[in-house]
Amino acid sequence: MARRRSNRAIVPGSEHGLGLLKAQVMKNQGYSVNPERPDLVKYEVARTLGVPLQQGYNGQLSSEDAGKVGGPIGGAMVRELVRMAQQQLANQRPPQR
């Protein structure tokens, strides 16, 4: 039996920080983002991709179309998190002799 996914962050209290990350990453991608509501950027992404995403129920939306919207957002966030982690690791290395 498949587990249903939840839109909640795994780490309690991290939602605000993830929202800030999403806003910054999507702004860097050229999207107009309301910093108070970074979750709304998905509608702009959908519009630019021609995906009929609307507020409220979207049961008619195919998995493929949903992935077209969520993939670029999540992918950009993951790439930024990896970049940040690599930078932190590089800063922690002891100087080479």
C-alpha positions in Angstrom: 0.0 0.0 0.0 1.4 3.4 -1.0 1.9 6.0 1.7 0.3 9.4 1.2 2.7 12.2 1.1 2.2 15.2 3.4 3.1 18.8 2.5 4.5 19.3 6.0 8.2 19.7 6.6 9.8 16.7 8.4 11.6 19.0 10.9 9.1 20.8 13.1 9.5 24.6 12.9 11.4 24.6 9.6 8.5 25.7 7.5 9.4 29.4 7.8 13.0 28.8 6.8 12.0 26.6 3.8 9.5 29.3 2.7 12.3 31.9 2.8 14.6 29.5 0.8 11.8 28.9 -1.8 11.2 32.7 -2.1 14.9 33.4 -2.7 15.6 30.5 -5.0 12.5 31.2 -7.2 13.3 35.0 -7.2 16.8 34.1 -8.5 15.1 32.0 -11.2 13.3 35.1 -12.4 9.9 34.6 -10.9 7.9 37.3 -9.0 7.6 36.0 -5.4 5.7 37.5 -2.5 8.0 37.0 0.4 5.0 36.8 2.7 3.5 33.9 0.6 6.3 32.1 -1.2 4.0 29.1 -1.7 2.0 31.1 -4.3 4.9 31.0 -6.7 3.7 27.7 -7.9 0.8 29.5 -9.7 3.2 31.7 -11.6 5.4 28.7 -12.5 2.3 26.8 -13.7 1.1 29.8 -15.8 4.5 30.1 -17.5 4.5 26.3 -18.3 0.9 26.3 -19.5 -0.3 24.1 -16.7 -3.9 24.7 -15.6 -3.2 24.9 -11.9 -5.7 27.0 -9.9 -6.3 27.7 -6.3 -8.5 25.2 -4.5 -9.2 21.7 -5.8 -7.1 20.5 -8.7 -8.3 16.9 -9.0 -8.3 17.2 -12.8 -4.6 17.9 -12.9 -2.5 15.0 -14.1 0.5 13.8 -12.2 2.6 14.8 -15.1 1.4 18.4 -15.0 1.8 18.6 -11.2 5.4 17.4 -11.6 6.0 20.0 -14.3 5.2 22.6 -11.6 6.7 21.0 -8.5 9.8 19.7 -10.1 11.4 23.0 -11.0 10.6 24.5 -7.6 11.8 21.5 -5.6 14.8 20.9 -7.8 16.0 24.4 -7.5 15.6 24.3 -3.7 17.6 21.0 -3.5 20.4 22.4 -5.7 20.6 25.5 -3.5 20.7 23.3 -0.3 23.5 21.2 -1.8 25.4 24.3 -2.8 25.0 25.7 0.7 26.2 22.4 2.3 29.2 22.2 0.0 30.1 25.7 0.9 29.9 25.0 4.6 32.1 21.9 4.2 34.6 23.8 2.2 34.8 26.5 5.0 35.3 23.8 7.7 38.3 22.2 6.1 41.6 22.8 7.8 44.1 24.8 5.8 46.4 22.7 3.5 50.1 22.7 4.3 
